[in-house]
């Protein structure tokens, strides 16, 4: 019996249902992230605090679902062939949620000074990084139901990741080349740090896409 048949069985419904819940949390976290970055940049303090609270709850909920999925993987003998791959996929999504949470918390702790002329760029960077992650969600769902469709969903991930990297580099270039007298060196390093960490979210999405591609190939064998 192939993996496609295994995932078609009713006994796999709990696993697929739990994965759907986790992916829903990832999607919700991206909305909170984009909103949080925008609220911070445009000084909506109450909105930003609400974003932090929401993200903390989502991270806790995601952890519980991941443990539930892990329990299912280890208690179902028919999933032994795919257990390792699904565990690695879980780790990559868990890492994404962690990046989102840490980035928002770091904005709150370090309160970087973002010049008005760079607000739009940082908002756009957060949107591109979020879109890279968002594009992994259909692929993750397809793996369990239509593995042949996984490849079609990963191209968007790479596109948005490249756009995020280009914009991040543009922001850093502007900070160091065009704002020579406007910012202290420490402030420039601070902005580079935050651009880099938002960019890391897009790179984490590529790790998910790579894992999904490997998993899809294995299911086709």
C-alpha positions in Angstrom: 0.0 0.0 0.0 1.5 3.4 -1.0 1.6 6.5 1.0 -1.3 8.1 -1.0 -3.5 5.1 0.1 -2.4 5.5 3.7 -3.4 9.2 3.8 -6.7 8.3 2.1 -7.7 6.0 4.9 -10.2 7.3 7.5 -7.7 6.6 10.3 -5.5 9.4 8.9 -8.3 11.9 9.3 -7.1 13.1 12.7 -3.6 13.8 11.4 -4.9 15.7 8.4 -7.4 17.6 10.6 -4.6 18.6 13.1 -2.3 19.7 10.3 -5.1 21.9 8.9 -5.5 23.5 12.4 -1.7 24.1 12.5 -1.7 25.6 9.1 -4.6 27.8 10.1 -2.6 29.1 13.0 0.4 29.8 10.7 -1.9 31.8 8.4 -3.4 33.7 11.4 0.1 34.4 12.7 1.1 36.0 9.4 -1.9 38.4 9.6 -0.9 39.3 13.2 2.7 39.8 12.1 1.9 42.1 9.2 -0.5 44.1 11.4 2.0 44.2 14.2 4.8 45.6 12.1 2.5 48.2 10.7 1.1 49.2 14.1 4.7 49.5 15.5 5.9 51.6 12.5 2.9 53.9 12.6 2.9 54.1 16.5 -0.4 52.4 17.2 0.7 51.3 20.7 -2.6 49.7 21.7 -2.9 47.8 18.5 0.7 46.6 18.7 0.2 45.4 22.3 -2.9 43.5 21.1 -0.8 41.9 18.3 1.8 40.8 20.9 -0.9 39.2 23.1 -2.5 37.5 20.1 0.8 36.1 18.9 1.6 34.7 22.4 -1.7 32.8 22.4 -1.2 31.5 18.8 2.3 30.3 19.7 0.9 28.4 22.7 -1.9 26.9 20.6 0.5 25.9 17.9 2.8 24.1 20.4 -0.2 22.1 21.7 -1.2 21.0 18.2 2.3 20.1 17.2 2.5 17.8 20.3 -0.8 16.3 19.3 0.5 15.6 15.8 3.7 14.1 17.2 1.7 11.8 19.4 -0.4 10.7 16.5 2.7 10.0 14.4 4.3 7.8 17.1 1.1 5.9 17.9 0.1 5.0 14.4 2.2 2.2 12.9 0.9 2.8 9.4 2.6 6.3 9.4 6.1 5.0 10.2 7.4 5.5 6.6 6.4 9.2 6.6 7.0 10.0 10.3 10.4 11.5 9.9 9.5 13.7 7.0 6.3 15.0 8.7 8.3 15.7 11.9 10.8 17.8 9.9 7.9 19.7 8.3 6.5 20.4 11.8 9.8 21.7 12.9 10.0 24.1 10.0 6.5 25.5 10.6 7.3 25.7 14.4 10.4 27.7 13.5 8.3 30.1 11.4 5.9 30.7 14.2 8.9 31.3 16.5 10.5 33.8 14.1 7.2 35.8 13.9 6.9 35.8 17.7 10.5 36.8 18.4 10.5 39.5 15.7 7.4 41.2 17.2 8.8 40.9 20.8 12.1 42.4 19.6 10.3 45.4 18.2 8.7 45.9 21.6 11.9 45.4 23.6 14.4 47.2 21.4 12.1 49.9 19.9 14.1 50.6 16.8 14.0 54.1 15.4 12.6 53.7 11.8 12.8 56.9 9.7 9.5 58.0 8.2 10.8 57.5 4.7 11.5 53.8 5.4 8.2 52.9 6.9 6.6 51.8 3.6 9.7 49.7 2.8 9.5 47.8 6.1 5.8 47.3 5.7 6.4 46.0 2.2 9.2 43.7 3.4 6.9 42.2 6.1 4.3 41.6 3.4 6.7 39.9 1.0 8.1 37.7 3.8 4.5 36.8 4.9 3.5 36.0 1.3 6.5 33.6 1.0 5.2 31.7 4.1 1.6 31.9 3.0 2.5 30.3 -0.3 3.7 27.1 1.6 0.3 26.5 3.1 -1.4 25.1 -0.1 1.6 22.9 -0.7 1.5 21.5 2.8 -2.2 20.7 2.4 -1.6 19.2 -1.1 1.0 16.8 0.3 -1.7 14.9 2.2 -4.3 14.9 -0.5 -2.9 15.6 -3.9 0.9 15.3 -3.7 1.3 15.9 -7.4 0.2 19.5 -6.8 3.0 20.3 -4.4 5.4 21.4 -7.1 2.9 23.9 -8.5 2.7 25.8 -5.1 6.4 26.1 -4.4 7.3 28.5 -7.3 5.5 31.3 -5.5 7.6 30.7 -2.3 10.9 31.2 -4.2 9.5 34.3 -6.0 8.5 36.1 -2.8 11.6 35.1 -1.0 13.8 36.6 -3.8 11.7 39.8 -3.7 12.0 40.0 0.1 15.8 39.6 -0.1 16.1 42.3 -2.8 14.0 44.7 -0.8 15.9 43.9 2.4 19.2 44.7 0.6 17.7 47.9 -0.8 16.7 49.0 2.7 20.2 48.3 4.1 21.8 50.0 1.1 19.6 53.1 1.7 20.4 53.1 5.4 24.2 52.9 5.0 24.6 54.9 1.7 21.9 57.5 1.7 21.4 58.3 5.4 25.0 59.0 6.2 24.3 62.1 8.3 20.7 61.2 9.3 21.4 58.3 11.6 24.0 57.2 14.1 26.0 54.1 13.2 24.3 52.2 16.0 20.9 53.1 14.6 22.0 52.0 11.1 23.1 48.6 12.5 19.8 48.4 14.4 17.8 48.9 11.2 19.9 46.3 9.3 19.3 43.9 12.1 15.5 44.2 11.8 15.5 44.1 8.0 17.6 40.9 8.2 15.3 39.2 10.7 12.2 39.9 8.6 14.0 38.6 5.6 14.8 35.4 7.6 11.1 34.7 7.7 11.1 34.4 3.9 14.1 32.2 4.0 12.4 29.9 6.5 9.5 29.6 4.0 12.0 28.3 1.4 13.1 25.6 3.9 9.5 24.5 4.1 9.2 24.5 0.3 12.4 22.4 0.0 11.1 19.9 2.6 7.7 19.6 0.8 9.4 19.0 -2.5 11.4 16.1 -1.0 8.3 14.7 0.7 6.3 14.9 -2.6 9.0 13.0 -4.5 9.1 10.3 -1.9 5.3 9.9 -2.1 5.5 9.5 -5.9 8.0 6.6 -5.7 
